[in-house]
Amino acid sequence: MEKFTYKLTTLSSLIVTPRASLALYSDLEGFSQDQIQDNSQLLNKKDLKIIYPFYQYGEYDIYNPSKAVYYLPGSSIKGALCQDNQLNKNIMVDDILISNDDIVLRNIFKAQYLEKETKACFDVFFKMVGIEMLKAGVVLEGEIYLDGLASFKELIRDAKITTQDKIKQMLRYLDGLENRNYMKEVGSKLLEINKALSVYRNVSDNVLLLGGYKGLLHSIKLDTSHEELSGAVYVDPETNLPHGLIKLEIA
């Protein structure tokens, strides 16, 4: 096996959390309001009761981001690269250490109740839950081990094609929503999301999807017609893109 270095750039915020059993609860003294940095736009601090941490080495007894050692698991990167590719048996990917300054605590935002035109909204999803995530615009460097450069290029190419298929799937869904009579602010937000995502419909860069909270249509290719498509629309409100959109380049 050969070692290759790659550069990973986050195009939107990235969410990679461990098991729910490692969540921190204010009622169990896992954190207090005094520990939470206020962000009135992307975090409702006053409502926060649960924190889902980003992956970090060590114990998760209390919320202490200044002392945490954050990392992006190699297994997550391998999953984003391999998907259905049969080469995944001969691949190892190292974890990537992440600067504490690049991790933020935010609420999740979601376009909700889209099946009900008068009830549809774009708002915080579970105001009591805060999730640590990697910011958009962060550049990381990692190492991967596999059988030659050709295999690495094939992995990236196949993952890119699958990602574009998932993006097109979501765009077909968003296109179908344009004919509905939503309130103006909801319709405008959906158009902004559609416009931002359309940039990555057919790009030459190696754009992939990584991590969680992407929604079903960005996670699985469905064998359904245009009319049958449906799913959650989770969005990074800073970029109007799904969580976990990344660019990966061979260094």
N, C-alpha and C positions, 0 to 999 in steps of 0.2 A: 504493500500500500504506500502511496505517496502523500505527502502533506502539502496542502495548498492554503494560501491566505486569501480571505475575501473581505470586502468592505460592505457593510450593511448600513443603509440610511433609512431612518423611519420617515415615511411620507405623511403619516398620521400617528396619533397616539397609539401605543401598543400595550395590550393588557395580557399579562401572563401571570396567573395566580396559582398557588398551590391548592391543595384540597380544602374544601369548605370547613373542615374540622380545625383548620389552623387560622380561622378568622378571629379577630379581636373584638371584644364586646365591652362597651362602656359600663354596662351594668355589672360586669365581672371584674371591673377595674383594669381592663386591658388597655384603656386609654382614658384621658380626661380631656375636656374641651380646651384646657390650657395648652395641651400639646399640639393642637391642630392649628396650622397656619391658615389664616382666613383668606378665602377667595370668594368674594360675593357673587361672581359670575358663574363659576364652575363647581362650587361646593357650598352646600347649605350647612354650614358648620353647626348651627343651632339645633338641627334635626338629627345630627349624626349619632348613630347607636352602634353601628357595625363597620369594621374596616377589614377589607380583604387586601392583604399585603402582596406586593410583588415578590418574586422569589428572592430569598436571601439566605446566606449561610448562617447557621446558628439557630437559636431558639426563637419562638414567636410568642413569648409570654406577655410582652407589653409593646405598645407602639413607641418606637424610638428610632425615627428615620435618620437622625444625625449619627447614630452609632451602627446602623445596619450595613451589611456588606451585600449589596444587590448583585444579582447575576441573571443573565438570560440563559436558560438551560440549553445545552447542545441538543437534547432530545426534541425540543420544540422546533429548533431550526431544521433538524433532520426531518421531522414530520412535515414541515412546510415544503421542503425540497423533494422529498420522496413521493408522497401521496401514493399513487398506484404504480410507481416505477419499481420494477423487480430488482433494481440495483441496490436497494436499501439494505440488503443483508451484508454488504461489504463496505459499510460506511461507518465512520466514527466522527463525531463532531464535538469539539470542546465547548464548555461553558464560556460565556463572555462576561467579564466583570463590567459593571456599570457604575458610573459616577453617581453619588447621592444627589448631586445637583440636577441630574437629568430625570429623577423620579418625582412625580407630583401626585398628590392625593386629590381626586375629583369624584363627583357623582357621574353616573352613567346617564346619557341623554338618548331619548328614543322617540321616534315618530309613533304615536300610539293611537289605537282605535281607528285605524285607517279604513276598516270595513264599515264604519258608521260616520257618514259625512259630517253630521252636525256635532259629533262628539270628538272627532279627530283633533289631535294636538301634537305639538313637539315640546317635550318637557322632560324634567328629571324623572328617571325611572327608579323608584324606591329611594325616596329622599333620605331615609335613615341609613343608607349604605354608601360608604365611600370606598373607592378602589384606587390603590396605588398603580400608576401606569408610567410607562416611558414616554416622554414628550415627543412630539413631531420634530423633525429637523435634527435629530441626533445621529451622529456618524460613529459606528462601532467597527472594530476589526476582529475577525475570528479565524479559526483554523479548522480545516476539515481533512480527513484522511480517507482516501479511496483509491481505486485502481486506475490512476492516470487522468490526465487533463481531459481527454475525450469523454470519459465517464462523467466528469464534473460538468462539462458543458452540456451533455445530454440531460443530466438531472435538471439543470437550470432551465434549459429550453422547454422540457416537458412540464415543469412546474409553472413556467410563465404561460404556456398555452392553456393549462387548466385554470389558472387564475383569470385569464382573459375570458374564458368561457363563463366563469362564475360572475365576473363583472357584467358581462353582457346579459346574463340571466337576471341580475338585479336591475339593470337598466330597462329591460323589457317590462319588468314589474312596475318600475317608476313611470315608464311611458304610459302604461295602462291607467295609472292613477290620475293622469292629467285630465281625463275626461270626467272626473268626479267633481261634484259641487262642494268643495271644501271651503272653509272660511279663508279669507284672503291671506292671512299670515301663514296658515298651514300650506296652502297651495304654493305660495312664494318660497317657503322653505324647501318644499319638495323639489321645486325647479332648481334651486341653488344646489341641492344635493346631486340632482341629475347632471347639472352642468359640470360640477367639480369631478364627479366620477367619470363622466364621458371622456375626459382627458386621457384616461387610462384604458380606453376601450381597445385600441390597437396601437400600443406604443412599442418602440424599438428597444427601450430599456428593459432590463430584467426585473419586472415588477411582480412581487409575490404577495400572498396573504399569510400572516403569521399570528398566532395567539388566539385569544377568545373574544367573545362579545362582538362577533362579526355579523351574526344573524344567519339563519338557515341558508338563504340564497347565496351567501358568500362562503358557506362552509361545504355544501354538497351540491353536485350537479344533479338536477332533478329531471326526470324523463316526463315532463308535463307540457301541456300546451300553454300558449301565451295567456289564455283566459284563466287557467288554473293556478298560475303562479301567485304565491302569497308568502308572507313572512315578515319577521320583525325587521325594522330599519333602525339599527343602532348607529349613531353618528358621533364622530369627534366634532364638537361644535366650532372648534377653531379652524378646521380645514374643510368641513362639510363632507368628509370622506369616512368610509368605514374604518373601525379600529384595525390596526395591524397591517396596513398597507406599507410595504417596504420595497426598497430597491437593493438588489444584491449584485455585486460586481466582483469578478476575480481580480485580486490585487496584483 
